[in-house]
């Protein structure tokens, strides 16, 4: 499992649309699995789950994104899992890290 967290300024809807588009267009095997949206007063929360095939690991890797917004104040957590083939311990997590780096690049470019 790999995790990336970031707090920054931006437009909630804009970033959510960019993440969805770039994640799904970034890999031929990427798919949107499910999502959830919640809002309370000025606070918004969106959870998204994606999967893609990892050539490196020979398996599917999942990516969970949680985006929280209060006005233009945003907090994002991205967590990947499923990139290991071992039974009792994690081995070969390069596919997870690669999927996570996709999100890191999107957010870094967005927040500049």
C-alpha positions in Angstrom: 0.0 0.0 0.0 1.2 3.5 -0.8 -0.3 6.8 0.3 -0.1 10.4 -0.8 -1.7 13.4 1.0 -1.7 17.0 0.1 -3.4 20.2 1.4 -3.7 23.1 -1.1 -6.0 25.7 -2.7 -8.2 25.1 -5.7 -11.6 24.5 -7.2 -13.2 21.3 -5.9 -15.2 20.4 -9.1 -12.4 21.4 -11.4 -9.8 19.2 -9.7 -12.3 16.3 -9.4 -13.0 16.4 -13.1 -9.2 16.7 -13.9 -8.4 13.7 -11.7 -11.1 11.6 -13.2 -10.2 12.4 -16.8 -6.4 12.0 -16.4 -6.6 8.8 -14.4 -9.0 7.1 -16.9 -7.1 8.4 -19.9 -3.7 7.6 -18.4 -3.9 3.9 -18.9 -5.8 1.7 -21.4 -6.8 -0.6 -18.5 -8.0 2.0 -16.0 -11.6 1.9 -14.9 -13.8 3.8 -12.6 -15.2 1.3 -10.0 -17.4 3.4 -7.8 -17.7 6.7 -6.0 -19.6 8.7 -3.3 -20.3 12.4 -2.8 -21.3 14.1 0.4 -21.7 17.7 1.4 -22.6 19.5 4.6 -22.9 23.2 4.6 -19.8 24.5 2.9 -17.8 21.2 3.2 -17.7 18.7 0.4 -16.3 15.2 0.2 -15.8 13.0 -2.8 -14.5 9.4 -2.7 -13.5 7.7 -5.9 -12.1 4.2 -6.5 -10.3 3.2 -9.7 -8.5 0.1 -10.9 -5.9 -0.6 -13.6 -3.8 -3.5 -14.7 -0.2 -3.4 -13.6 2.2 -4.9 -16.2 5.0 -4.8 -13.7 3.1 -6.8 -11.1 0.9 -8.8 -13.5 -2.2 -8.0 -11.5 -4.8 -5.3 -10.9 -4.1 -2.3 -8.6 -6.7 -0.2 -7.0 -6.6 3.6 -6.2 -8.8 5.2 -3.7 -9.1 9.0 -3.7 -10.8 11.1 -1.1 -11.1 14.8 -1.8 -12.4 17.2 0.9 -13.2 20.8 0.2 -14.2 23.8 2.2 -14.5 26.7 -0.2 -11.2 26.7 -2.1 -9.3 24.9 0.7 -8.7 21.3 -0.5 -7.3 18.2 1.1 -6.7 15.1 -0.9 -5.7 11.6 0.2 -4.8 8.9 -2.4 -4.2 5.3 -1.4 -3.3 2.4 -3.6 -3.5 -1.3 -2.9 -3.4 -4.7 -4.5 0.0 -4.6 -6.2 1.5 -7.5 -4.4 1.6 -11.2 -5.4 2.9 -12.6 -2.2 0.6 -14.5 0.2 1.9 -13.4 3.6 3.8 -10.2 3.0 4.0 -7.3 0.5 6.3 -7.9 -2.5 6.6 -6.0 -5.8 4.6 -2.9 -5.0 5.9 -0.9 -8.0 2.5 -1.0 -9.7 0.9 0.7 -6.7 3.6 3.4 -6.6 3.3 4.0 -10.3 -0.5 4.5 -10.0 0.0 6.8 -7.0 2.6 8.8 -8.9 0.0 9.5 -11.6 -2.1 11.3 -8.9 0.9 13.1 -7.4 1.8 14.5 -10.8 -1.8 15.6 -11.5 -2.1 17.4 -8.1 1.4 18.9 -8.3 0.7 20.3 -11.8 -2.7 21.6 -10.7 -1.5 23.4 -7.6 1.3 25.3 -9.3 
